[in-house]
Amino acid sequence: MSVLWAALAIVFIICLLNLVLTVAVIRRLREHTELINRGGGHPPGQEEITLPAGARVGEFSAVTGDDRTVTRDDLRPGMLVAFFSPRCPTCEEQKPAFIRYVSGLPGGRDQVIAVLLGSPEELGGLREELGGIAQIVIEGDVDGAMAAAFGLRGYPAFCLMGQDGVLQVTGFKVDVLPDSVAL
C-alpha cells in the first residue's frame, strides 16, 4: 500500500510542476502579444511602412465615400494620407492622436484622406469615426490602388504630401508628422 501512496505522490508532484510551467509559458506569451500589439511587429524604420520620404507616389485612381474621384494629381502639398485597418491594434492606438492632429490642420477635411483597408462590414465604426474629419477611401486590402501607389507594407501609415506627388514625411506613428503644416 505504501508503494501506491509513493507513486501517487510522485504523479501529484509531476502534475503540479507541469501546471506551474504551463502558467509561466502562458504569462510569457501574453507579454509577447502585448509587445506585438504595441507596435513591436512593425519594421524598425518609420519610412519602411510605405515608400520613403522623397519618393513619388505611383499613379492611382480611387473614389471617396462622397463619390469624388481622387488621383495622384489631386494630392496637394500639406495633404495628409493615412491608412487604417480595423484588424490592427496599433491603428486603434494611433487613432486618437490622428484625430487630434487632423483637427488642427488648416483646410480641414479637404486636406485629409483616410484609406480604410477591409470589408465594408468591418469598417462601419471606423468609417463613422473618421468620416467627419477626412475624406474616406475604402480598399479591400494592401493590394488596392492607393495602397499599391504608396507602397504600403503595413498599417497604420501616415503620409504627408509634398510637391508633385512626392512624399514629404512618412511613418506609422502620428508623432513623425510636423507640428505645423505649411500650405
ABEGO torsion letter per residue (X at the ends): XAAAAAAAAAAAAAAAAAAAAAAAAAAAAAAAAAAAAAGAABBABAAAABBBBGBBBBBBBBBBAAGBBBBAAABBBGBBBBBBBAABAAAAAAAAAAAAAAAABBGEAAABBBBBBEBAAAAAAAAAAAAAABBBBBBABAABAAAAAAGBAEOBBBBBBBBGGBBABBEABAAABBABBBX
